[in-house]
Amino acid sequence: MRLPRRLVVVIVAFVVAGLAACSGGDSIAGVAAQDRPLPRLTGETLNGDRLHVHRYADGDILVINVWASTCGPCRREQPQLAGLAERYEDRGVRFLGINYFDDRDAARAWEKEFEVPYPSLYDPAGRSAVDLGYPFLPDTYVVDRDGTIRWVVFGETDERELAGLIDDVLA
């Protein structure tokens, strides 16, 4: 039986990503310009509150970071994300995490350890993976004020790279 070419590409991408991402080593990274609407994401936060992402952003620029407490690259980028969230807070930029396929207690401990100043949706089933179309952890999305995804960072990001993308969308 011959598989469709598109399916083979997706399978290979997931295998390569699985070998590289969240291994504690270097992750596959890349930045891609986007022009697609942010899907309607809703769910429960790690603290048990209900969150509707479009209401949460409410006309602000939104940075969404998908993470898990078991992900090495996520661990390296988290302090920088927390710093950027505080740095851009007064400029109309909000941050949101999506905790992916994780243990709630481990994720809450993560938020406490890194003093994360923004909420995270709890996504133990990986529903947001389908909605956002992300291939592996970590991924970061920069969404403009109209709810359009403008940038995606596949893999680990750093303060300089992400600040540049946020500044681009602010301009």
N, C-alpha and C positions, 0 to 999 in steps of 0.2 A: 504494500500500500504506500502510495506516495503522498507526503504531506504538502499542503499548500506552502508556497515560498514565504508568505507573510507569517505563517505560524512557525516555520523553522527559524526565521529571524527573531521572533519574540522568544522562542525557547532558548536560543543561543544567547540572547541578551540577558535573560534571567540567570542562566547558568554562569556566565561570565561575571555578572553582577554579584551573584551569590558567593562566588569564589573570592571576590575582591572586597566587597562592601562589608562593613561591620565585623571585620576579622581582627581589628586592632592594628592592622597595617594600613598602608595607603589605600584610599578608596578611589574608585574610578570617578573622575570629576569632569564636569563640563557645564558650560553655561549656554542656555538656549533662549533666544528671543521667542516670545509667544504672542499670540493675539487671539485668545479664546476666553470665553466667560468662565468665571469661577463657578463650579457646581454648587448647588444648594447643599451646604454641609450643616448638619445639626447633630447634636448629641449631648452626652453627659460629660462634664469635665471630670478631671481626676478627683475633685472635691465634691462631686455629686450634683452640681448645679447644671441646669439645662442651658445650652448655648446654641444660638442660631448665628452662624458666622456672618451673614449679611447684616443682621441687626447689630452685632458686636462691632463690625467695622464702621457702619453707619456713615459712609462718605469719606472715611479716612483711607489712607494707603494701608494695606495689610501685608504683613510678612508672615507666611505660614512655614513652620519648620516641622517636618515629619521625623520622629526620633523614637528610640527605644533605649531602655536602660542597659541593655546588653551590647550596645553598638559602640565600638571604640571610636570611630570618627565622630559620632554624635557627642561623645564625652569630650573630645578635644575642642569641638566648636561651641559647646554650650556656654562657657564663660563669655565668649565674644558676643554671642547672641543676646545674652542678658545685658551686657554693656551697651550694645546698640539699641536695645529696646528702651533703655533709660535715656540714652543720648538723643533719640529721635522722638521721644514721647511728646514734647512740646511743639513738634513740627507736623502733627497730624499723621503720625505713623503708629500703627498698632501692631503688636506681635501676637501670634497664636501658635501653640504647639499642637501637634497631633501625635499622641502616644500610640504607637503601632505594635500590635501583637505582644503585649507586655503584661506583667503582673502589676496590679494596681498599687500594692504596697511598695514594690520596688520603684515604681514611677513616682510615687509621692515622696519617697526618700530622696530620689534624684532632684526633685523640685526644691526640697529643703536644702540639700547639700550645695546646690548651685545658686540658691536664692533667686529662683526664676521669678521675675516680676510680672509674668503674664500667664494666662490660663492655658491649659492643654486639654483638648478633647481626648477622652479615653476611647480607644478604638481596638478592643481586644480581638475582634473578628476580622479586622483589616478592610472594612467597608470603604473607608476613604481611599484605599489603594485603587479600587475600581473607579471611584468617582473622579479622583485626580489623575489617574493614569501613571502613578510613579512606579519605577521599576525596582528600587532598592533604597536602603537607608544610608545616610540621611538625604533628604531632598528639601529644598527651600524654594518657596514660591513668592514672588513679589507681585502684588495685585494693585492696580491703580484705583483711584477714587470711584470709578464707574463700575468696578467689579470685574475688570478684565485682567487676566493673568498676563503680565508683560515679560517676566523673566522667570526661568527655572534654573536652579543650580542642582545638577544631578551629582550627588556625592557631597563630600565635605566642603564647606565654604570657610572663609575667614573674614575678619572684620573689614579689611580693605576692599575685598571683592564685593561683599554684600553692601557696604556703604556706598560704593560706586553705583550699584544697581538701584538702590533706594534713591540716591541723588538724581539718577537719570529719570526715575518716575516722578519725583518731586518737581523736576524742571518741566 
